[in-house]
């Protein structure tokens, strides 16, 4: 434990009941004084821990961690309730962990979201390191997200950006400044690119009345990040799972059903198109669903519909993880004022 300190820390994001706080205190104190597992792991000798409870959701967690690292050192051993966490903020230490000893740190924590959204921790995002994870990673890196395949979809990104610019131009075509909420604009851009790569069609067609289907997909993605990014107390204080301290698990179960229904409809649609020899392809290029269905025809026992749904849903998380601000879209909208310059009006009007 660098810096001579071991911290018991829990980042509350939401209001906690007295039962939650009491259970957290009990679990933390038990881990400090009576946890036999402390002596069964090769952890350097440390002084008695400090107990820290953060109740503020205003300060981002990474900034809190940065402050702790500046104060106590580049390597800290922290406990989120009953879960041990190693906080590494040194480039050399990070290289040691994730390059030279990457297999040791390869496993994912078993959080409640992985159980209900990751098919009991069997998808690429949630699976523990092992043969299944290696197979999924190989499939994703060589067949689904390879550099060659992403380059084949390059035209999709260009077309969607062109559509975005055209829509912004339409909103300000009278030559006046127009206020635009950019967060939702960028979200729609990302989702349209993602859906065209996965299923060969835009999630939202503004001009063709596809708003209902698009809204369903947008709601699913937004809810996924809201629930996945929420602090589920039971993940860190397991006893609270049995006393029902929150409703997050109910939301996860309902969200899992919605995601399965939506993705299964996409799979069935592509399966029907393939059976008619008119598979829906984006510009003559097989989409991700088409590629996985082709594998299913040769290895149906391994490439089940559940496995395909898990891979496709996992790709939803690839580029949107850094969009955690989705949960704050209503609280802090990203606004911009746009007005095309006179020299650009003719060019933009042709898009």
N, C-alpha and C positions, 0 to 999 in steps of 0.2 A: 504494500500500500504506500505509494509515493506520497510525500507531503505529510506523513505521520497522521493520517486521519482516515477513518472509515465512516461514511455517511449513510444514514437510513433516511431515504428521501422519497416523498410521494408527491407528484404534481397533480393536485386536484384541478380538474377543468370545470367541474360543475359543483353545485351545492351538495354537500354531503350531510346525511342524517347523523344524529348523535350515535346511533348504532354503528354506522360506518366508521366514524372517527374512533370510537372506542375499540372496535375490532382491529383497526389499523395499529393503534397504540399497543394493544395486547400482542399482536403478531410481531411488531418491531421489537418490543421489550423481550419477548420470548427468544427471538433470533439473537439478540444481544447477549443474553445471559444463559440460555438453556438450549441452544441449538446444537445437537450433537454433530450435525453435518459440518459445522465449522472446523472441526478437528480432522474430518475425513478427507478434506481437499487440501491440496498443496498451495495454501495462501500464505504469503509472508506475514510475519508477526506484526500485529497492529495494536495501537492503543485502543481503549474503549471507544466505541463509535459515538458520533454526534447524531442526535435525532433531529431531523429537519423536516418540517411539513410546510409545503408551499400551497397557499390557498388562492393565489392570483392566477387568472387565466389570461391576463393582458400581456405579460411578457412571454415571448416565444421560448419554448423549452431549450432550443439550441443556444440562445443567448444566456439563459440561466446556467447551462453547462459550461459555456465559455467563461463566465464569471467564476465558477467554481474552479476551473482549470487554472485560471490566472492566480487564484488565491492559494490553491493547495498543490498544484503541480500538474504535469501533463498526463499522468496515469492515476486514476482514482477508482477505487472499488466502492460501488454504491449499491444500495438495496432499494428497489422499488417494492415496498412491502416485504414479501417473502422471496422476491426474485433478485438474484445477484446480477449486477450490471457492471461491466468494466468500461469506464469512460476513458477513451484514448484521444488526445488532442495533439500529439506530437507526430510529425510526418514520419520520422524514423520508426517510432513505435507502431504506427499504422501499417507501414510496410512490413514490419516484422510479423504483425498479426495476419494481414490479408494477402501477403505474397509468400513468405517463407513458411508460415504455419496456417495457411488458409483452410486446410481440411479440419483443423481443430476448431475453427470458428465458423464452420460451414452450416451448422444446424440452425434452424429457425426456432424462436420461442413458440411454445404451444399456447397461443392466445385463443380466446373464444371465437374470434372472427374466422380463424383458420378451420375450426371445427364445422361451422355452418356455411361458410362461403368457399372453403377449400376442400370440400368433400372429405372431411375428417383427416385433414393434413396430407392429402395425396396429390395435390396439384403442384406445379412448378414453383409457385410463390411460397407455398407453405410446407412442402415435403422436407423431411429430414434428409441429410446427406446419406446416400446409398445408391443401390442399383437403379431404383425407380427414378430418383432425382437425376442421376446421370443420363438415363435414357431420355427423359423429358428435356433436359438441357441440350442434349445433342440434337434432338428433333427440332427444338426451337431455334438453335443457332445455325443449323445446316439447312433446314427446309422452310422455316417460317420467317425468321428474322435475319437471314443471312444478308451480307452486304449486297450480293447480286440481286436478291429478291427485293430488298428495299430500293435499290436503284431502279428496278423495273417499275416500281410504283412512284417514281419521281414525278411523272406527269400529273399524278393525282394531287400532290401538294401544290404544284404550280397552278392547276386549274382552280383549286379551292381558294388560294390566295387571290387569284384574279376575281373570283366571284365575291370575295370579301371586299376588295377595293371597289368593285362595281356597286355593291350594295351601299357602301359608305358614300359613294358619289351620288347615288340616287337620293340619299337623305339630305344632301346639301347642294342639290343641283340648282337651287334658286340663287346661289351666290352668297347666302347668309351662313354665319356660323351655326352649327347644329351640335347640341350636346349628345354624346353617344356613350352608353355604358359599355366599356370595352371588355370587362371581364366576361360577360355573357357572349360577346362577339367572338372572343378568342376560344371560349369553351365550345361554341358551335363549330368553329373552324376545326378544332382538334377532333371533335366527335365525328364530323363529316369525313375527315381524312381517315380516321380509324375505321369507320364502318365501311368505307369503300375498299379498304385493304382487306378487311375481314370478310365482308359479304358482298362487295361489288355494288353497293348502292349507298346514296347519301342517307343519313339518318333523318334529315329534315329538308323537305322540298318546299320552300316558301311559296313558290309560284304554282305548285301543283296540288296543294291541299293535303300534304302528308304530315300535317302538324301533330295529329294525335299519336301516330306511331313514333314520331320523333320525340314528342314530349315524354312518352313512356321510357324511351331509352335514356333521355337526358335525366329524368327523375331517378332511374336506376343507378346511373353513374354517380350522380350527386349524392344520393343516399349511401352508396357504397363508401364514398370518402368521408362522409359525415360520421357514419357508424364506425368505420375502421379507424378513424382518427380520434374518436371519442375515448375518454379514459374510462375503461370498464374496471371498476374497483375489484370485481371478483377475479380478474386476471392477476391481481397483485395480492389480494387478501382472500384466498380461496374459501374461507369459512362463510363469506358473505354470499356465495353462490347458493347456499342452502337457506339463508334467511331472506332472500329476495330483495336485495338492496336497490336494484334498479331494473329498468325495463329494456336494457340494451339487448339482452339475449332474445327477447320476443321480436325486436326489430330485425335482428340478424336472421332469425328463422323465416320471417315474412319476406325479407329481402332475398334470401336464398331461393325461395319459391318463385319470386318474381323474375329473378335472373335466369333460373332454369327454364321457366315457361318462355321467356323472350328468346333465349338462345336456341331452345329446342325447335321453336317455330322457324328460325333461320335455317337450322340443319335440315328440317323436313322440306322446306322450300327448295333448298339446293339439291336435296336428294331427288325430289320430283323432277327438277330440271335436268339432272344428270340421267335419270331413267328415260327421259325423252330425247336424250342426245343433244340437248340445247343448254348445257350448263351455263349458268350466269357467270360470265367472265368479264372482268374489268379491262376493256380495251384489248381483248384477246389473251389476257394474262390470268391464270388461275388464281382465285382468291385463296385466303387462308383456309376457309371452310372447304373449298373444293380440294385443296391439297390433302387435308385430313380425311375427307371422305374417300379419296383415292387410296390412301393407306388403309382405311377401314375395309375396303373391298378385298385387299390381300391378307390382312391380319385382323379379322373381326373380333377375335377374342381379346386382343390388347387394345385396339382402337375402338373402344365402346363410345356410345353417345356421351356418357358421363365424362370420359377422358377428353373427348373433343370439346365439350362445354368448358371443362376446367382449363384447357389450354387457351381457348379463345377468351374466356373471362380473365385469364391471367394477363393476356396481352393488353387488356383494358388498363392495367395498372402500370404499364411500362413507362409511358411518357407523362402520365398524369400525376404521378407521385409528388412531383414538385409543385403541383397545383393545390396544395393544402388550403390555400386561401378560399377555396370554394365554400367552406363553411362560414366564411365571413362576407360572402357576396352581398348580403342584404345590409350588413352592418357598415361595411366600408367599400362602397362600390368604386370601381376604377372608372373615372370619367375622363373624357377627352372631347375637345371641340375640334371639329373638322370643317374645312372649307377648301374646295379645290382652287388652285391658282388659275388665273384666266388662261395662261398658256397651256394648261393641262386639260381644260374642259373638253376640247375636241377629241383628244386622245382617250380620255376616260369614258367619254360617251360611246366609244366604239367597243368597249369591253363587253 
